Amino acid sequence: MPRPKSFLKKVSVDMTLKSHKCQHVKTHILNQGDKRMKLTVGRTHEHFCIECAIKIIDSDIAKLKALREALLSE
């Protein structure tokens, strides 16, 4: 039996090693030791602060629920 696929590719949570800016909103600063969401795109990584990550996750959940409803509706 084939294993289930996922639309979520390489996404994880890690800690910052040094201070830097969020890649979604440049005014959001990630300080050393803060949690962040790490998205791997090809060979590069994009890092997002908690506030932006939660907004992105909530938006994606809404999109996935709409897709699910579209598949289930007649």
Summary of the structure (lengths in Angstrom):
residues: 74
radius of gyration: 15.5
end to end distance: 28.1
largest distance: 51.2
contacts: 149
relative contact order: 0.17
helix: 31%
strand: 28%
